[in-house]
Amino acid sequence: MISIFSSHYSDQKSKRLQEIATSLYQTYNQVELLALRIESVDPQILSQLSGRGFVNRDILETILGNLLELVAPGSHNAVALTKLKSTFRQSLEEMVDQLYAMVVQSFLAVGDADVAEEMSVATTFDFFQRLPKLKERAFWNRFASLKDPAVWDAYLNRKYKKKLDPHDCEFGNSDALAEVNIRTRIDQSILERNPHSYNRFLAESNFQQAFDYQMQLVMSSYPGWRVQFYHDVAHSLATSSVGSVPLLPRVISELGGRYYQADLHPETQIGDANFFDHTHRGITTGQTGIIGSGCVMYPCTLGGLSVKNQARHPTVGDFVQISTDVGIFGRVDIGNYSVIGANTEIYGLIQVGREVRIGSSVVIGTVKPGTTANHSEVQPGSIRIGDQVRIGDGAVIENSVSSDLIIPHNSTIPTRSYVINDGEGTPKFVS
């Protein structure tokens, strides 16, 4: 058997490992270090090529679980104590070997044997230099999941079913808690990048234990932050400063889809502090798509319409909420703090401003009217929706003429309206 772990690789690893280990060690507290469980994989097994020479997916799943442990210790693996590495440096070395094996096999699978080792060493250490940032992103994605009211239901049910005094906090009881805008408090902490401000709010309200309990609940059972971490790994390998790793990023994204039913293209740019809810019903993003930070996304599709050699997927701003069964296709820009209701479809060249509220079952799209007498296509103009526009349930907004259709700032489109371009860019209501 040919081993992928050459003496040259070992020399390169030893030169870089201590520096990386020292730097990473400082990002963990004592509780995290005690909780960390890294599952070892026999180097001979790591060296085995699978099928036509690509990575063994069973092993890759183990490695992804180990990487998840590195960003959220105690979240994935329970390894026999006899198999645990005795030091953090040894655990990290194990992970370096595992990731390197996957990367080098990816280069070998596409016939890049002459550069496989050099590129794989550089890519592997480039990834681990990013690990503190990935760890921070994983935390904020978990934190954003606290926007789910169910985390409060779980905590309050536990608290009050133990027959503790329901009046031991300033809210008086769990019903009064509903009057507090928890999401706003969480968003403020995200903006400040300071989770302690939210934790202080809980302490001031005599809910001191809620934060730890809810974060543990999210880490243990919520899939959204996990699939986002899978995407972070895939995205890091696809966009490495060393050069894109072949095959492996897409395989990782497919595994994320298999486990969590969220098909996030590895090249999609996704911010952090995002809450992806009910991923088992499917969330899909495209290659050239962009998603900001602080968003709440339910099962939806962010797909492409145009040719493959240009930007063809939606751009979603910060703190946007996209509700269930929404389809957004093409070069659609969604402004910060906007909300899109369930079952809505948006397609074509669309610009949605800040703080726009789009109701349920709305259709907004640019429509090609056909061809001219000389058989050339007629390209419709865009639809530009201003800031703080309100669009009622069931409304339809279409543009089929060459000029842009402009919906002015602060406008209201009533429920079940049908709006078209009057030919000069002004909305025209059609009965």
Buried (B, 14 or more C-beta within 10 A) or exposed (E): EEEBBEEEBEEBBEEBBEEBBEEBEEBBEEEBEEBBBBBBBEBEEBBBBBEEEBBBBEBBBBBBBBBBBBBBBBBBBEBEEEEBBEEBBBBBBBBBBBBBBBBBBBBBBEEBEEEBBBBBBBBBBBBBBBBBBBBBBBBBBBBBBBBBEEBBEBBBEBBBEEEEEBEEBEBEEBEEBEEEEBBEBBBEBBBEEEBEBBBEBBBEBEBEEBBEBBBEBBBEEBBBBBBBBBBBBBBBBBBBEBEEBBBBBBBBBBBBBEBBBBBBBBBBEBBBBBBBBBBEEBBBBBBBBBBBBBBBBBBBBBBBBBEEEEBBBBBBBBBBBBBBBBBBBBBBBBBBBBBBBBBBBBBBBBBBBBBBBBBBBBBBBBEEEEEEEEEEEEEBBBBBBBBBBBBBBBBBBBBBBEBBBBBEEEBEBEBEBBBBBEEEBEBEEEE
